[in-house]
Amino acid sequence: MTAALIAEGLVAGYGAAEQILKGASVAVQPGEIVTIIGPNGAGKSTLLKAVAGLLKIAEGRVAVAGRDVTAQDAIGRARAGLAFVPQEANVFARLSVAENLSISGFLDPKGSATELEKIYARYPMLAGKRRALARSLSGGQRQILAMAMGLMQQPTMMLLDEPTAGLSPRAAEELFAAVIDLNRAGLPVLMVEQHAVEALRISHRGYVLVAGRNSVEGAGPALAEDPDIRRLFLGG
Ligand SMILES: Nc1ncnc2c1ncn2[C@@H]1O[C@H](COP(=O)(O)OP(=O)(O)OP(=O)(O)O)[C@@H](O)[C@H]1O
């Protein structure tokens, strides 16, 4: 089986300072939700950025659906199938929902209208608010919009950086339900989450990243219930 994503031995950082990633690796198999947890500053967001091609890596390799994309920039990796939803500033606040979605179809302008209809069918909330400015949406609605913008790229693999950050427990639950829904429709997901227990419970597998390196990995629900993991990384 060809992995949906392989990132191997990534070394990367920001400029002259010490590298943040010191050889981190993750893999996502077709059909999986995989969550990366770990202490603040471990490099979780940095790992997603390095995979998405937004941060140059000094060492390592990235492959999407069996194709090596290490030499590709962010656009090349998007074309190869990766959609990255950043944690912050992930929608254009002053544009409408429809405009946000339309410009996200830039990889395939011809297919964009069809894709847009699929998205409105999947998320009736967005269809109902298509003329609303993105900044008028609730936090949860905005995260759905950001995810839908990723879907406009017709990805084979979704990268989500803390999709529930700043959301109420209820909105976070709805967002996780939307992630499960997408995954059941066949999309593999790699996410970084602060709501680690909830995220691991809905994940097939999880990785613990510590100081830029892999620590523990295992089945998501098992990690969520593991007493040592809970004590060390999940606040008791
Ligand atoms: N743009 C940047 N320029 C310089 N340093 C950065 C930048 N972004 C992140 N860092 C540093 O890289 C380290 C890892 O940050 P990263 O955001 O990847 O951590 P994280 O594991 O996602 O943690 P958190 O849960 O705090 O977001 C931190 O020390 C952070 O200060």
The ligand as a Tripos MOL2 file, in Angstrom:
@<TRIPOS>MOLECULE
LIG
   31    33     1     0     0
SMALL
NO_CHARGES

@<TRIPOS>ATOM
      1 N1          8.4450   32.1170   12.2150 N.pl3     1 LIG1
      2 C1          9.2670   31.7370   13.1970 C.ar      1 LIG1
      3 N2         10.4730   32.3200   13.3450 N.ar      1 LIG1
      4 C2         11.3270   31.9450   14.3210 C.ar      1 LIG1
      5 N3         11.0430   30.9760   15.2210 N.ar      1 LIG1
      6 C3          9.8610   30.3750   15.1390 C.ar      1 LIG1
      7 C4          8.9120   30.7160   14.1330 C.ar      1 LIG1
      8 N4          7.8110   29.9310   14.2880 N.ar      1 LIG1
      9 C5          8.0760   29.1490   15.3530 C.ar      1 LIG1
     10 N5          9.2920   29.4010   15.8630 N.ar      1 LIG1
     11 C6          9.9180   28.7180   17.0030 C.3       1 LIG1
     12 O1         10.0160   27.3490   16.7100 O.3       1 LIG1
     13 C7          9.7600   26.5580   17.8800 C.3       1 LIG1
     14 C8          8.7020   25.5310   17.5840 C.3       1 LIG1
     15 O2          7.4860   26.2040   17.2480 O.3       1 LIG1
     16 P1          6.1950   25.4390   16.7650 P.3       1 LIG1
     17 O3          5.1440   26.4460   16.5340 O.co2     1 LIG1
     18 O4          6.5340   24.5050   15.6740 O.co2     1 LIG1
     19 O5          5.8570   24.5950   18.0550 O.3       1 LIG1
     20 P2          4.6020   23.7340   18.3970 P.3       1 LIG1
     21 O6          5.0870   22.3920   18.8030 O.co2     1 LIG1
     22 O7          3.6150   23.8210   17.2980 O.co2     1 LIG1
     23 O8          4.1030   24.4240   19.6990 O.3       1 LIG1
     24 P3          2.8330   25.2950   20.0680 P.3       1 LIG1
     25 O9          1.9240   24.3030   20.6620 O.co2     1 LIG1
     26 O10         3.4120   26.2310   21.0750 O.co2     1 LIG1
     27 O11         2.3550   25.9360   18.8050 O.co2     1 LIG1
     28 C9          9.3930   27.5480   18.9770 C.3       1 LIG1
     29 O12        10.5120   27.7380   19.7670 O.3       1 LIG1
     30 C10         9.0460   28.8000   18.2330 C.3       1 LIG1
     31 O13         9.3530   29.9340   18.9860 O.3       1 LIG1
@<TRIPOS>BOND
     1     1     2 1
     2     2     3 ar
     3     2     7 ar
     4     3     4 ar
     5     4     5 ar
     6     5     6 ar
     7     6     7 ar
     8     6    10 ar
     9     7     8 ar
    10     8     9 ar
    11     9    10 ar
    12    10    11 1
    13    11    12 1
    14    11    30 1
    15    12    13 1
    16    13    14 1
    17    13    28 1
    18    14    15 1
    19    15    16 1
    20    16    17 2
    21    16    18 1
    22    16    19 1
    23    19    20 1
    24    20    21 2
    25    20    22 1
    26    20    23 1
    27    23    24 1
    28    24    25 2
    29    24    26 1
    30    24    27 1
    31    28    29 1
    32    28    30 1
    33    30    31 1
@<TRIPOS>SUBSTRUCTURE
     1 LIG1         1 GROUP 0 **** ****
